[in-house]
Amino acid sequence: MPAERFGGKISLEAMILEQVQDGASNAEILQAFPQMLRGITDVSRAREILRAEVYRNKWRTLETTYIWGAAGVGKTRYVMEKYS
């Protein structure tokens, strides 16, 4: 996808979109473009749109596990220790 160009320069939005496509996190984008502090929700939304397009037609085998029990018995701790 060619970057949008205005006056021979790559636009800020195009540079950010390129970083999103390269897998940069919101923190990395904010470090590179601190002026996007107020627009980071738009960056997240763009990332979601791009990711949805990638996985729209891909079949994925998913497994769902339900864990239940009283509060304070260690449900979250169990999952965090198992998958960390």
C-alpha positions in Angstrom: 0.0 0.0 0.0 1.7 3.2 -1.1 1.9 5.9 1.6 -0.2 9.0 1.1 2.0 12.0 0.1 1.2 15.6 0.5 3.7 18.1 -1.0 6.4 15.4 -1.4 6.3 14.5 2.3 4.7 11.4 3.9 1.7 12.5 6.0 1.8 11.8 9.8 -1.2 9.5 9.4 0.6 7.5 6.8 3.7 7.1 8.9 1.6 6.0 11.9 -0.4 3.5 9.8 2.9 2.1 8.5 4.0 1.5 12.1 0.7 -0.1 13.0 1.0 -2.5 10.0 4.6 -3.3 11.1 3.2 -4.3 14.5 4.2 -1.3 16.7 2.3 -1.1 20.0 0.5 2.0 21.1 3.4 2.8 23.5 5.9 2.6 20.7 3.8 4.9 18.5 3.4 7.4 21.3 7.2 7.4 21.9 7.7 8.0 18.2 4.8 10.5 17.7 4.1 12.1 21.1 1.6 14.5 19.4 -0.7 11.5 18.9 -1.4 11.4 22.7 -5.0 12.6 22.1 -5.5 10.5 19.0 -4.3 7.1 20.3 -7.9 5.8 20.4 -8.0 6.4 16.6 -4.8 4.4 16.2 -6.3 1.6 18.2 -9.4 1.6 16.1 -7.3 1.5 12.9 -5.4 -1.5 14.3 -8.7 -3.3 15.0 -10.0 -2.6 11.5 -6.8 -3.9 9.9 -6.7 -7.0 12.2 -10.4 -7.7 11.5 -9.7 -7.6 7.7 -6.9 -10.1 8.1 -8.9 -12.6 10.1 -12.3 -12.1 8.5 -12.1 -15.1 6.3 -9.7 -17.3 8.2 -11.0 -20.4 10.0 -9.6 -20.7 13.5 -10.0 -23.6 15.8 -10.8 -22.2 19.2 -11.2 -23.9 22.5 -13.3 -22.3 25.2 -12.8 -23.2 28.9 -15.2 -22.0 31.6 -13.7 -21.6 35.1 -16.2 -20.9 37.9 -16.0 -20.8 41.6 -16.4 -18.5 44.6 -14.5 -15.3 44.9 -11.0 -15.6 46.2 -10.4 -19.3 45.4 -7.6 -18.6 42.8 -9.3 -18.8 39.4 -7.4 -15.9 37.9 -4.1 -17.0 39.6 -4.5 -20.4 38.1 -4.9 -19.1 34.6 -2.0 -16.6 35.0 0.4 -19.2 36.3 -0.6 -21.7 33.6 -0.2 -19.4 30.7 2.6 -17.1 31.8 
